[in-house]
Amino acid sequence: MITITNTGTHRRPNRRLLWSSALGTAIIAAVALAALCAGDPVITPVRALSVLADTSDPLHRVVADSRLPRAVLGALCGAALGLAGVLMQDAMQNRIAGPELLGVSSGAAVVLTAVTVLALPVTLHQRPYVALVGAAVAGAVVIAAVGNAHDPARMLLIGAAVTAMASGLVIALVSLGTEGNLPLLFRYLLGSLGDRGWPHVGVVAPWLAVAIPAALLLRHRVAALSLGDDVAAGLGVNVFRARLSALVCAGVLAAVVASVCGPVAYVALLAPHLSRWALNTTSARRVFWLTPIVGGVLLAGADLLSRTALYPIEVPVGITTTLIGVPALLLSLHRQASAA
């Protein structure tokens, strides 16, 4: 009897992960199909699929070269941000850690804004390398200031200070911009998937093809870190090396997204929390598998909402994710305070 009960207990979370992953994947597919239909003109799902297959159809370029790559980019970048969030949260043992709260996204934004305003000769495929420089500098400042303390309030304050400093630098750079590039900078700095196509997908895909599997390979060591440094060391994990690897991988994921979509806020923060809630577990090993799917749902869904809510006006997706993420952050802080 005991053996049967234990077996069921071990299998139940796996079935829950399987069903949650299948549901999340189905939602992404539904959002992508809706994204193919929405716009000018609005078309039916059957028509959208037939247009994709028919290169002679007048709407083929609109659907295949504009709407489809945007949906694909939203799912890919959302998955990357979700993994960046869970890497940071478990490696730092802090449930409110994320690229936007550790200054990583803001650091990348400073460098990319400078590239645009100063008209530096940086190609689209070189932008991720440039973004990594800014992300690394900002992230290193926050981590060095936090030190060995894992207090959420301290990390939030230091991250907010670095983000504020980076925002000040961005404003100073924007003031040097011309009327021609100011609208572009405005949309980029808020986070946007507008006017993105297959070339942008081609920029992020090679990076994510390496960084996402690397993040998943780190899940066992990051799971050990989430239990505390002493426990992780007792399990044979090199704490410093594991934490550094996790934060570098998270920084790469966030910087690559920022290089094409701008600093999209709160997807990285919210996706791990929703995954833990869906699986009813804090096990990093299981959460790691679901988080990229949840992140893809969040960003692709938020982008669809941004396109359609006030149509024909398009809201930058970063505003939509912020409106969703800020209440979630406040709720998370409240729950942590209540549990303390």
Number of C-alpha atoms within 10 A of each C-alpha: 6 6 8 8 9 10 11 10 11 10 11 11 15 13 12 15 20 15 13 18 21 14 14 20 17 14 18 25 17 15 21 24 19 20 25 28 21 20 17 9 9 13 17 14 16 10 13 21 17 13 21 19 11 12 12 10 12 10 17 18 15 17 22 21 15 17 23 22 23 27 27 19 26 31 26 26 29 29 29 30 36 34 34 35 34 33 33 27 24 27 28 27 21 17 22 27 25 31 31 23 25 29 31 34 32 33 31 33 28 25 22 29 22 18 18 18 17 13 11 10 9 13 9 13 15 12 20 24 15 19 30 26 18 24 28 20 14 25 26 17 16 23 18 9 14 18 9 9 12 14 12 17 12 13 23 18 15 19 27 17 16 22 22 14 17 23 18 13 19 21 14 13 18 20 11 12 18 10 8 8 13 16 10 12 20 14 18 25 22 19 24 26 27 19 10 20 19 15 13 19 18 14 19 22 16 10 15 20 11 12 22 21 10 15 24 15 13 19 23 15 24 30 22 25 26 21 15 16 19 12 14 19 14 12 12 10 19 14 21 12 11 19 22 12 19 26 25 22 22 28 31 26 29 33 34 29 29 31 27 26 24 28 25 31 28 29 32 36 29 28 31 30 23 17 27 18 12 16 21 13 12 16 16 24 17 19 26 25 17 27 31 30 28 33 34 29 28 25 33 30 26 22 28 24 18 23 21 15 11 10 13 10 10 16 22 22 30 27 18 21 22 17 13 17 19 15 11 17 18 12 12 16 16 12 11 13 9 8 7 6
